[in-house]
Amino acid sequence: MKIKDIMTTDLSVCHMETSLQVVSSMLSKNKIGAVTVVDNNRSPLKLITEQELLAHCLYKDNVLSQYKVSDFINQKELYICFNDDDINIALSIMYDRKVSRLPVANCERSLVGIISLSDIANHSSVCEYI
C-alpha cells in the first residue's frame, strides 16, 4: 500500500515569518499535533509540534507573539517520505527516528500531505498488509 492512500491532505502550514502565536492558534483551532513549516516552493522545512511549542513557553517565556517561526527553528533534521513510497518506508522511518508523524512530499519535494501513526492505525487494511 502506498503512503498517498492513507496520508492526510488537509494540511496546516506556515512560513518562517509566521508568529508562534499564529502557529499555536492553528494547532488549537484545527485540533492537530503539528504544523509544517514550508518555503515558498512548499518544500517542507520543519515540523513544529505542540510539545515543542509548550516546551518553548515553559522554558523561555510565554509571549508567543514576540517570536517568529525562524526564531524557533533548530538544526534538528527533518525526516520526510514521499507519496509514492510504500507504507513500510514511513513506518521504518518513524520507528528508527522515534517520530510519530512525517511530512509527505511529491517527486518535486513539494508538501502534499502528512502521515501519522494514527493514520496508519486507523486503516485496518494496512495492519493486514504489514
Contact map, one row per residue, 1 for C-alpha under 8 A:
1110100000000000000000000000000000000000000000000000000000000000000000000000000000000110000000000000000000000000000000000000010010
1111110000000000000000000000000000000000000000000000000000000000000000000000000000111110000000000000000000000000000000000000000000
1111111000000000000000000000000000000000000000000000000000000000000000000000000001111110010000000000000000000000001000000000000000
0111111000000000000000000000000000000000000000000000000000000000000000000000000000110000000000000000000000000000100000000000000000
1111111000000000000000000000000000000000000000000000000000000000000000000000000000000000000000000000000000000000000000000000000000
0111111100000000000000000000000000000000000000000000000000000000000000000000000000000000000000000000000000000000001000110010000000
0011111110000000000000000000000000000000000000000000000000000000000000000000000000000000000000000000000100000000111100100000000000
0000011111100000000000000000000000000000000000000000000000000000000000000000000000000000000000000000000000000000111000100000000000
0000001111100000000000000000000000000000000000000000000000000000000000000000000000000000000000000000000000000001110000000000000000
0000000111110000000000000000000000000000000000000000000000000000000000000000000000000000000000000000000000000000100000000000000000
0000000111111000000000000000000000100000000000000000000000000000000000000000000000000000000000000000000000000000110000000000000000
0000000001111100000000000100000000110000000000000000000000000000000000000000000000000000000000000000000000000000000000000000000000
0000000000111110000000000000000000111100000000000000000000000000000000000000000000000000000000000000000000000000000000000000000000
0000000000011111010000100000000000111100000000000000000000000000000000000000000000000000000000000000000000000000000000000000000000
0000000000001111110000000000000000001110000000000000000000000000000010000000000000000000000000000000000000000000000000000000000000
0000000000000111110000000000000000001110000000000000000000000000000111000000000000000000000000000000000000000000000000000000000000
0000000000000011111000000000000000000000000000000000000000000000000111000000000000000000000000000000000000000000000000000000000000
0000000000000111111101100000000000000000000000000000000000000000000110000000000000000000000000000000000000000000000000000000000000
0000000000000000111111100000000000000000000000000000000000000001111110000000000000000000000000000000000000000000000000000000000000
0000000000000000011111110000000000000000000000000000000000000001111110000000000000000000000000000000000000000000000000000000000000
0000000000000000001111111000000000000000000000000000000000000001101000000000000000000000000000000000000000000000000000000000000000
0000000000000000011111111100000000000000000000000000000000000000100000000000000000000000000000000000000000000000000000000000000000
0000000000000100011111111110000000100000000000000000000000000000000000000000000000000000000000000000000000000000000000000000000000
0000000000000000000111111111000000000000000000000100100000000000000000000000000000000000000000000000000000000000000000000000000000
0000000000000000000011111111100000000000000000000000000000000000000000000000000000000000000000000000000000000000000000000000000000
0000000000010000000001111111111100100000000000000000000000000000000000000000000000000000000000000000000000000000000000000000000000
0000000000000000000000111111111111100000000000000100000000000000000000000000000000000000000000000000000000000000000000000000000000
0000000000000000000000011111111100000000000000000000000000000000000000000000000000000000000000000000000000000000000000000000000000
0000000000000000000000001111111000000000000000000000000000000000000000000000000000000000000000000000000000000000000000000000000000
0000000000000000000000000111111100000000000000000000000000000000000000000000000000000000000000000000000000000000000000000000000000
0000000000000000000000000111111110000000000000000000000000000000000000000000000000000000000000000000000000000000000000000000000000
0000000000000000000000000111011111100000000000000000000000000000000000000000000000000000000000000000000000000000000000000000000000
0000000000000000000000000010001111100000000000001100000000000000000000000000000000000000000000000000000000000000000000000000000000
0000000000000000000000000010000111110000000000111100000000000000000000000000000000000000000000000000000000000000000000000000000000
0000000000111100000000100110000111111000000000111000000000000000000000000000000000000000000000000000000000000000000000000000000000
0000000000011100000000000000000001111100000111110000000000000000000000000000000000000000000000000000001000000000000000000000000000
0000000000001111000000000000000000111110000111110000000000000000000000000000000000000000000000000000000000000000000000000000000000
0000000000001111000000000000000000011111111111000000000000000000000000000000000000000000000000000000000000000010000000000000000000
0000000000000011000000000000000000001111111110000000000000000000000000000000000000000000000000000000000000000000000000000000000000
0000000000000000000000000000000000000111111000000000000000000000000000000000000000000000000000000000000000000000000000000000000000
0000000000000000000000000000000000000111111000000000000000000000000000000000000000000000000000000000000000000100000000000000000000
0000000000000000000000000000000000000111111100000000000000000000000000000000000000000000000000000000000000000110000000000000000000
0000000000000000000000000000000000000111111110000000000000000000000000000000000000000000000000000000000010001110000000000000000000
0000000000000000000000000000000000011110011111100000000000000000000000000000000000000000000000000000001010001110000000000000000000
0000000000000000000000000000000000011110001111100000000000000000000000000000010000000000000000000000000000000000000000000000000000
0000000000000000000000000000000000011100000111110000000000000000000000001000010000000000000000000000000000000000000000000000000000
0000000000000000000000000000000001111000000111111000000000000000000000000000010000000000000000000000001000000000000000000000000000
0000000000000000000000000000000001111000000001111101100000000000000000000000000000000000000000000000000000000000000000000000000000
0000000000000000000000000000000011100000000000111111100000000000000000000000000000000000000000000000000000000000000000000000000000
0000000000000000000000010010000011000000000000011111110000000000000000000000000000000000000000000000000000000000000000000000000000
0000000000000000000000000000000000000000000000001111111000000000000000000000000000000000000000000000000000000000000000000000000000
0000000000000000000000000000000000000000000000011111111100000000000000000000000000000000000000000000000000000000000000000000000000
0000000000000000000000010000000000000000000000011111111110000000000000000000000000000000000000000000000000000000000000000000000000
0000000000000000000000000000000000000000000000000111111111000000000000000000000000000000000000000000000000000000000000000000000000
0000000000000000000000000000000000000000000000000011111111100000000000000000000000000000000000000000000000000000000000000000000000
0000000000000000000000000000000000000000000000000001111111111100000000000000000000000000000000000000000000000000000000000000000000
0000000000000000000000000000000000000000000000000000111111111111000000000000000000000000000000000000000000000000000000000000000000
0000000000000000000000000000000000000000000000000000011111111100000000000000000000000000000000000000000000000000000000000000000000
0000000000000000000000000000000000000000000000000000001111111000000000000000000000000000000000000000000000000000000000000000000000
0000000000000000000000000000000000000000000000000000000111111100000000000000000000000000000000000000000000000000000000000000000000
0000000000000000000000000000000000000000000000000000000111111111000000000000000000000000000000000000000000000000000000000000000000
0000000000000000000000000000000000000000000000000000000111011111000000000000000000000000000000000000000000000000000000000000000000
0000000000000000000000000000000000000000000000000000000010001111111000000000000000000000000000000000000000000000000000000000000000
0000000000000000001110000000000000000000000000000000000010001111111000000000000000000000000000000000000000000000000000000000000000
0000000000000000001111000000000000000000000000000000000000000011111100000000000000000000000000000000000000000000000000000000000000
0000000000000000001100000000000000000000000000000000000000000011111100000000000000000000000000000000000000000000000000000000000000
0000000000000000001110000000000000000000000000000000000000000011111110110000000000000000000000000000000000000000000000000000000000
0000000000000001111100000000000000000000000000000000000000000000111111110000000000000000000000000000000000000000000000000000000000
0000000000000011111100000000000000000000000000000000000000000000001111111000000000000000000000000000000000000000000000000000000000
0000000000000001100000000000000000000000000000000000000000000000000111111000000000000000000000000000000000000000000000000000000000
0000000000000000000000000000000000000000000000000000000000000000001111111000000000000000000000000000000000000000000000000000000000
0000000000000000000000000000000000000000000000000000000000000000001111111100000000000000000000000000000000000000000000000000000000
0000000000000000000000000000000000000000000001000000000000000000000011111110000000000000000000000000000000000000000000000000000000
0000000000000000000000000000000000000000000000000000000000000000000000011111000000000000000000000000000000000000000000000000000000
0000000000000000000000000000000000000000000000000000000000000000000000001111100000000000000000000000000000000000000000000000000000
0000000000000000000000000000000000000000000000000000000000000000000000000111110000000000000000000000000000000000000000000000000000
0000000000000000000000000000000000000000000000000000000000000000000000000011111000000000000000000000000000000000000000000000000000
0000000000000000000000000000000000000000000011100000000000000000000000000001111100000000000000000000000000000000000000000000000000
0000000000000000000000000000000000000000000000000000000000000000000000000000111110000000000010000000011000000000000000000000000000
0000000000000000000000000000000000000000000000000000000000000000000000000000011111000000000000000000011110000000000000000000000000
0000000000000000000000000000000000000000000000000000000000000000000000000000001111101000110000000000011110000000000000000000000000
0010000000000000000000000000000000000000000000000000000000000000000000000000000111111000000000000000000111100000000000000000000000
0111000000000000000000000000000000000000000000000000000000000000000000000000000011111000000000000000000111000001100000000000000000
0111000000000000000000000000000000000000000000000000000000000000000000000000000001111100000000000000000001000000000000000000000000
0110000000000000000000000000000000000000000000000000000000000000000000000000000011111110110000000000000000000000000000000000000000
1110000000000000000000000000000000000000000000000000000000000000000000000000000000011111110000000000000000000000000000000000000000
1110000000000000000000000000000000000000000000000000000000000000000000000000000000001111111000000000000000000000000000000000000000
0000000000000000000000000000000000000000000000000000000000000000000000000000000000000111111100000000000000000000000000000000000001
0000000000000000000000000000000000000000000000000000000000000000000000000000000010001111111110000000000000000000000000000000000000
0010000000000000000000000000000000000000000000000000000000000000000000000000000010001111111111000000010000000000000000000000000000
0000000000000000000000000000000000000000000000000000000000000000000000000000000000000011111111100000000000000000000000000000000000
0000000000000000000000000000000000000000000000000000000000000000000000000000000000000001111111110000000000000000000000000000000000
0000000000000000000000000000000000000000000000000000000000000000000000000000001000000000111111111110000000000000000000000000000000
0000000000000000000000000000000000000000000000000000000000000000000000000000000000000000011111111111110000000000000000000000000000
0000000000000000000000000000000000000000000000000000000000000000000000000000000000000000001111111110000000000000000000000000000000
0000000000000000000000000000000000000000000000000000000000000000000000000000000000000000000111111100000000000000000000000000000000
0000000000000000000000000000000000000000000000000000000000000000000000000000000000000000000011111110000000000000000000000000000000
0000000000000000000000000000000000000000000000000000000000000000000000000000000000000000000011111111000000000000000000000000000000
0000000000000000000000000000000000000000000000000000000000000000000000000000000000000000000011101111110000000000000000000000000000
0000000000000000000000000000000000000000000000000000000000000000000000000000000000000000000001000111110000000000000110000000000000
0000000000000000000000000000000000000000000000000000000000000000000000000000000000000000000001000011111000000000011110000000000000
0000000000000000000000000000000000000000000000000000000000000000000000000000001110000000010001000011111100000000011100000000000000
0000000000000000000000000000000000010000000100100000000000000000000000000000001110000000000000000000111110000011111000000000000000
0000001000000000000000000000000000000000000000000000000000000000000000000000000111100000000000000000011111000011111000000000000000
0000000000000000000000000000000000000000001100000000000000000000000000000000000111100000000000000000001111111111100000000000000000
0000000000000000000000000000000000000000000000000000000000000000000000000000000001110000000000000000000111111111000000000000000000
0000000000000000000000000000000000000000000000000000000000000000000000000000000001000000000000000000000011111100000000000000000000
0000000000000000000000000000000000000000000000000000000000000000000000000000000000000000000000000000000011111100000000000000000000
0000000000000000000000000000000000000000001100000000000000000000000000000000000000000000000000000000000011111110000000000000000000
0000000000000000000000000000000000000000111100000000000000000000000000000000000000000000000000000000000011111111000000000000000000
0000000000000000000000000000000000000100011100000000000000000000000000000000000000000000000000000000001111001111100000000000000000
0000000010000000000000000000000000000000000000000000000000000000000000000000000000100000000000000000001111000111110000000000000000
0001001111100000000000000000000000000000000000000000000000000000000000000000000000100000000000000000001110000011111000000000000000
0000001110100000000000000000000000000000000000000000000000000000000000000000000000000000000000000000111100000001111100000000000000
0010011100000000000000000000000000000000000000000000000000000000000000000000000000000000000000000000111100000000111110110000000000
0000001000000000000000000000000000000000000000000000000000000000000000000000000000000000000000000001110000000000011111110000000000
0000000000000000000000000000000000000000000000000000000000000000000000000000000000000000000000000001100000000000001111111000000000
0000000000000000000000000000000000000000000000000000000000000000000000000000000000000000000000000000000000000000000111111100000000
0000011100000000000000000000000000000000000000000000000000000000000000000000000000000000000000000000000000000000001111111110000000
0000010000000000000000000000000000000000000000000000000000000000000000000000000000000000000000000000000000000000001111111111011000
0000000000000000000000000000000000000000000000000000000000000000000000000000000000000000000000000000000000000000000011111111011000
0000000000000000000000000000000000000000000000000000000000000000000000000000000000000000000000000000000000000000000001111111000000
0000010000000000000000000000000000000000000000000000000000000000000000000000000000000000000000000000000000000000000000111111111000
0000000000000000000000000000000000000000000000000000000000000000000000000000000000000000000000000000000000000000000000011111111100
0000000000000000000000000000000000000000000000000000000000000000000000000000000000000000000000000000000000000000000000000011111110
1000000000000000000000000000000000000000000000000000000000000000000000000000000000000000000000000000000000000000000000011011111111
0000000000000000000000000000000000000000000000000000000000000000000000000000000000000000000000000000000000000000000000011011111111
0000000000000000000000000000000000000000000000000000000000000000000000000000000000000000000000000000000000000000000000000001111111
1000000000000000000000000000000000000000000000000000000000000000000000000000000000000000000000000000000000000000000000000000111111
0000000000000000000000000000000000000000000000000000000000000000000000000000000000000001000000000000000000000000000000000000011111
